[in-house]
Amino acid sequence: MATKGIKNFVFVLGGARSGKSSFALKLASSCGCEGTRAYIATAEALDSEMVERIEEHRKTRGKEWITIEEPLQVEKRITGGRGFSVILIDCLTLWLMNLVGGGRSDGEILKETEELASACKDCGAFVIAVSNEVGLGLVPENPMGRRFRDLAGRANQLFADKADEVYLVTSGIPLKIK
């Protein structure tokens, strides 16, 4: 298990299909942590295309991971995840979408985000959280799109602040930014 006070919380950002999940898996493999690995998947298989994506991710990560499907209460899984040496959360953007879709207010979402980021920092395992960088594109044309983009940007800032290391992945190439 990672040692408290040692760099043990890594935040990985990137665009859609940028290679961020693959990079996160490589980080997890090279961390030197022995023991049980948990993969917290926030996606929900609501249509056949998402079923295929989820299955593709499952094949990519291999059998050494225990998959925990948790679309909403990720913080409880982190705080209850004692005994895991590595925890990979993929992805925060889908988690935020689930919270927005569940009718939570911006204040509630940001409070939950702060609690999750703190849990990642303090849980004692080597934690890698993956998120989409959504602020590099066009301003969405509708209020819901703008709300989500703004929430994701604020959530990413909260995670980057708490993380020991932050990487931006583009075209499969990671760039350490913190």
Buried (B, 14 or more C-beta within 10 A) or exposed (E): BBEEEEEBBBBBBBBEEBBBBBBBBEBBBEBEBEEBBBBBBBBBBEEEEEEEEBEEBBEEBEEEBEBBEBBBEBBEBBBEBEEBBBBBBBBBBBBBBBBBEEEBEEEEBBEBBBBBBBBBBBBBBBBBBBBBBBEEEEEBEEEEEEBBBBBBEBBBEBBBEBBBBBBBBBEEEBEEEE
